[in-house]
Amino acid sequence: MLCALNYSNVQYRPGTNSLFTDTVVFNTYGAVVRYTFTPAIEVAGGYSYTRASSANGISDPAKYHQVSLKESYHFSKRTTVYALQA
């Protein structure tokens, strides 16, 4: 079993001709778990949460939740079929 955590920080700063006046910051936190049943079959699941900072007069900033599930079947080292649901 493999477990992983991730984090990202993205900042959008207004340009000279932009209608936006404030910098907006998006922070994303995520986790992934992968389990290999056999050398050919594995599954993985993930979750991420993104939250934006309050900017440009928006009092209720964006919040996103995403859940995903992936199943893989490895025919060989170079050939894999997978399905992804999110």
Residue pairs with C-beta under 8 A, 6 or more apart in sequence:
1 33
1 34
1 35
1 36
2 32
2 33
2 34
2 35
3 31
3 32
3 33
3 34
4 31
4 32
4 33
5 29
5 30
5 31
6 28
6 29
6 30
6 31
6 32
7 27
7 28
7 29
7 30
8 26
8 27
8 28
9 25
9 26
9 27
9 28
10 25
10 26
10 28
11 23
11 24
11 25
11 26
12 20
12 23
12 24
12 25
12 26
13 23
14 20
14 21
14 22
14 23
20 55
20 56
21 56
22 55
22 56
23 53
23 55
24 52
24 53
24 55
24 56
25 52
25 53
25 55
26 50
26 51
26 52
26 53
26 62
27 50
27 51
28 48
28 49
28 50
29 48
29 49
29 50
30 46
30 47
30 48
30 49
31 46
31 47
31 48
32 44
32 45
32 46
33 44
33 45
33 46
34 42
34 43
34 44
35 42
35 43
35 44
36 42
37 43
39 74
40 73
40 74
40 75
41 71
41 72
41 73
41 74
42 71
42 72
42 74
43 69
43 70
43 71
43 72
44 69
44 70
44 72
45 67
45 68
45 69
45 70
46 66
46 67
46 68
46 69
46 70
47 65
47 66
47 67
47 68
48 64
48 65
48 66
49 63
49 64
49 65
49 66
50 62
50 63
50 64
50 66
51 61
51 62
51 63
51 64
52 61
52 62
52 63
53 61
54 61
55 61
66 86
67 86
68 84
68 85
68 86
69 84
69 85
69 86
70 82
70 83
70 84
70 85
71 82
71 83
72 80
72 81
72 82
73 80
73 81
73 82
74 80
75 81
